[in-house]
């Protein structure tokens, strides 16, 4: 009985809430992860060819980067309102908005990574007979991974935060719980959903950082051999 008193008292920290709503929290968290993952992957699928286009035609850099920046500045309510007639009240509406928001980070991340590849490395690869496609996939992309992964990490953390806005159409993952709790200011639900959002962002960033280190072993600092000897 005493454990349930925190629900009656509307405490911020309430074990009874976590126990009684564990399935609801799990479902919201899984929805949040799913929407974030799909949005970032689709954003990368759009950003990569855009970045290659900008690199091939530098005169398009201004329009493309300007457009992605403009999209990022559109308020989320306005963005969803513009997309609503085409996509309806659906998960696709939220994902499309998040993809558009991610482009400004991802396009710049891809461009920064490719620009960091030394020119002499490209020339050496061409001298060895590498064509444009092989040069990109086997030489440039591996060397561009640190900057590219940094952009993906930023886009992922940003998308986790923005996914909560999808609650306005009922597809906001943990944002749904926050919105449902606000009219009555259900403290335990607001706190639990907010903390889970933060934990998701931290976990995703650490996982991507680990993936980056796994894919780029040459960037790890090498251990120096112990100095001295027998004497």
C-alpha positions as CSV (number, residue, x, y, z in Angstrom):
1,X,0.0,0.0,0.0
2,X,2.8,2.4,0.9
3,X,4.5,1.7,-2.4
4,X,1.5,2.9,-4.3
5,X,1.2,6.1,-2.3
6,X,3.7,7.8,-4.7
7,X,1.0,7.5,-7.4
8,X,-1.5,9.2,-5.2
9,X,1.0,11.9,-4.1
10,X,2.1,12.3,-7.7
11,X,5.8,12.0,-6.9
12,X,8.5,12.5,-9.5
13,X,10.1,9.1,-8.6
14,X,7.6,6.3,-8.3
15,X,8.5,2.6,-8.4
16,X,4.8,1.7,-8.5
17,X,4.5,3.6,-11.8
18,X,7.4,1.8,-13.3
19,X,6.0,-1.6,-12.3
20,X,2.5,-0.9,-13.4
21,X,3.4,0.8,-16.7
22,X,6.5,-1.3,-17.7
23,X,4.9,-2.6,-20.9
24,X,3.7,0.8,-21.9
25,X,7.2,2.2,-21.4
26,X,8.7,-0.7,-23.4
27,X,6.4,-0.2,-26.3
28,X,7.0,3.5,-26.4
29,X,10.8,3.0,-26.2
30,X,10.7,0.4,-29.1
31,X,8.6,2.7,-31.2
32,X,11.1,5.6,-30.5
33,X,14.1,3.4,-31.5
34,X,12.4,2.2,-34.7
35,X,11.4,5.6,-35.9
36,X,14.9,7.0,-35.1
37,X,16.7,4.2,-36.8
38,X,14.6,4.3,-40.0
39,X,14.8,8.1,-40.2
40,X,18.6,8.2,-39.8
41,X,19.2,5.4,-42.4
42,X,16.9,7.0,-44.9
43,X,18.5,10.3,-44.3
44,X,21.9,8.9,-45.0
45,X,20.6,7.2,-48.1
46,X,19.4,10.6,-49.4
47,X,22.4,12.6,-48.0
48,X,25.1,10.4,-49.6
49,X,24.2,10.9,-53.2
50,X,23.5,14.6,-52.6
51,X,27.0,15.0,-51.2
52,X,28.5,13.2,-54.2
53,X,26.5,15.5,-56.5
54,X,27.8,18.6,-54.7
55,X,31.4,17.3,-54.9
56,X,31.0,16.6,-58.6
57,X,29.4,19.9,-59.3
58,X,30.7,22.5,-56.8
59,X,28.4,25.2,-58.1
60,X,25.5,23.2,-56.6
61,X,27.0,23.5,-53.1
62,X,25.3,26.7,-52.3
63,X,21.8,25.7,-53.3
64,X,21.9,22.2,-51.8
65,X,23.4,23.2,-48.5
66,X,21.2,26.3,-48.4
67,X,18.1,24.1,-49.0
68,X,19.0,21.6,-46.3
69,X,19.7,24.4,-43.8
70,X,16.3,26.0,-44.7
71,X,14.5,22.7,-44.1
72,X,16.2,22.4,-40.7
73,X,14.9,25.9,-39.7
74,X,11.2,25.0,-40.4
75,X,9.3,24.6,-37.1
76,X,8.2,21.0,-36.6
77,X,4.5,21.9,-36.5
78,X,4.8,23.7,-39.8
79,X,6.8,20.8,-41.3
80,X,4.2,18.2,-40.4
81,X,1.4,20.5,-41.5
82,X,3.0,20.8,-45.0
83,X,3.5,17.1,-45.3
84,X,0.1,16.1,-43.8
85,X,-1.9,16.4,-47.1
86,X,0.5,14.0,-48.8
87,X,1.2,11.4,-46.0
88,X,-1.7,11.7,-43.7
89,X,-1.6,11.0,-39.9
90,X,1.0,8.2,-40.2
91,X,4.4,7.1,-39.2
92,X,5.6,8.0,-42.7
93,X,4.7,11.6,-41.9
94,X,7.0,11.6,-38.9
95,X,9.8,9.7,-40.6
96,X,9.8,12.0,-43.6
97,X,10.0,15.1,-41.4
98,X,12.9,13.6,-39.5
99,X,14.7,12.6,-42.7
100,X,14.4,16.2,-44.0
101,X,15.7,17.6,-40.7
102,X,18.7,15.2,-40.7
103,X,19.9,16.2,-44.1
104,X,21.7,19.4,-43.0
105,X,23.9,17.4,-40.7
106,X,24.4,14.3,-42.8
107,X,25.2,16.1,-46.1
108,X,27.8,18.2,-44.4
109,X,29.2,15.1,-42.6
110,X,29.7,13.2,-45.9
111,X,31.3,16.3,-47.5
112,X,33.6,16.9,-44.6
113,X,34.7,13.2,-44.6
114,X,35.4,13.2,-48.3
115,X,37.3,16.5,-48.2
116,X,39.5,15.1,-45.4
117,X,41.0,12.4,-47.8
118,X,44.5,13.6,-48.8
119,X,44.9,14.5,-52.4
120,X,48.1,12.5,-52.7
121,X,46.2,9.4,-51.6
122,X,43.7,9.8,-54.4
123,X,46.5,10.4,-56.9
124,X,48.3,7.3,-55.8
125,X,45.1,5.2,-56.1
126,X,44.5,6.6,-59.6
127,X,48.1,5.7,-60.5
128,X,47.4,2.2,-59.5
129,X,44.5,2.0,-61.9
130,X,41.6,2.7,-59.5
131,X,38.5,3.9,-61.3
132,X,36.1,6.4,-59.8
133,X,33.8,3.9,-58.2
134,X,36.6,1.7,-56.8
135,X,38.4,4.8,-55.6
136,X,35.3,6.0,-53.7
137,X,34.4,2.7,-52.0
138,X,37.8,1.2,-51.3
139,X,39.9,4.4,-50.6
140,X,37.9,7.5,-49.9
141,X,35.0,6.1,-47.8
142,X,37.3,4.2,-45.4
143,X,39.4,7.3,-44.9
144,X,36.3,9.5,-44.6
145,X,34.7,7.3,-41.9
146,X,35.8,9.3,-38.8
147,X,34.1,12.5,-40.0
148,X,31.2,10.6,-41.5
149,X,30.5,8.7,-38.3
150,X,30.7,12.0,-36.4
151,X,27.9,13.4,-38.5
152,X,25.8,10.2,-38.1
153,X,26.2,10.4,-34.4
154,X,25.1,14.0,-34.3
155,X,22.1,13.3,-36.6
156,X,21.1,10.3,-34.5
157,X,21.1,12.2,-31.2
158,X,19.3,15.0,-32.8
159,X,16.7,12.7,-34.3
160,X,16.1,10.9,-30.9
161,X,15.2,14.3,-29.5
162,X,13.0,15.4,-32.4
163,X,11.1,12.1,-32.6
164,X,9.2,13.2,-29.5
165,X,7.5,15.9,-31.6
166,X,5.8,13.1,-33.5
167,X,3.5,12.8,-30.5
168,X,1.3,15.5,-32.2
169,X,0.1,12.7,-34.6
170,X,0.4,9.9,-32.1
171,X,3.7,8.5,-33.5
172,X,6.2,10.1,-31.1
173,X,7.5,7.1,-29.1
174,X,8.3,8.3,-25.7
175,X,7.0,11.7,-26.7
176,X,3.5,10.2,-26.6
177,X,3.9,9.5,-22.9
178,X,5.1,13.0,-22.2
179,X,2.3,14.6,-24.1
180,X,-0.3,12.3,-22.4
181,X,1.1,13.2,-18.9
182,X,1.2,17.0,-19.4
183,X,-2.6,17.8,-19.0
184,X,-2.6,16.4,-15.5
185,X,1.1,16.9,-14.9
186,X,1.7,13.2,-14.1
187,X,5.3,13.7,-12.8
188,X,6.4,10.1,-12.7
189,X,5.4,9.6,-16.4
190,X,7.1,12.8,-17.5
191,X,10.3,12.0,-15.7
192,X,10.4,8.4,-16.8
193,X,9.9,9.2,-20.5
194,X,12.3,12.1,-20.4
195,X,15.0,10.0,-18.7
196,X,14.5,7.2,-21.2
197,X,15.0,9.7,-24.1
198,X,18.3,10.9,-22.6
199,X,19.4,7.3,-22.0
200,X,18.6,6.4,-25.6
201,X,20.6,9.3,-26.9
202,X,23.6,8.4,-24.7
203,X,23.4,4.7,-25.6
204,X,23.1,5.4,-29.3
205,X,26.1,7.8,-29.3
206,X,28.2,5.2,-27.4
207,X,27.2,2.4,-29.7
208,X,28.0,4.4,-32.8
209,X,31.3,5.5,-31.3
210,X,32.2,1.9,-30.7
211,X,31.2,1.0,-34.3
212,X,33.4,3.9,-35.5
213,X,36.4,2.6,-33.5
214,X,35.8,-0.9,-34.8
215,X,35.7,0.3,-38.4
216,X,38.7,2.6,-38.1
217,X,41.3,0.7,-36.2
218,X,44.1,2.9,-37.7
219,X,42.8,5.9,-35.7
220,X,43.4,4.2,-32.3
221,X,46.5,5.4,-30.4
222,X,49.1,2.7,-30.4
223,X,50.6,1.5,-27.1
224,X,54.3,2.5,-26.8
225,X,56.7,-0.4,-25.9
226,X,58.1,-0.2,-22.4
227,X,61.4,1.7,-22.3
228,X,64.5,0.3,-20.8
229,X,65.7,-3.3,-20.4
230,X,67.6,-5.6,-18.1
231,X,70.3,-4.0,-16.2
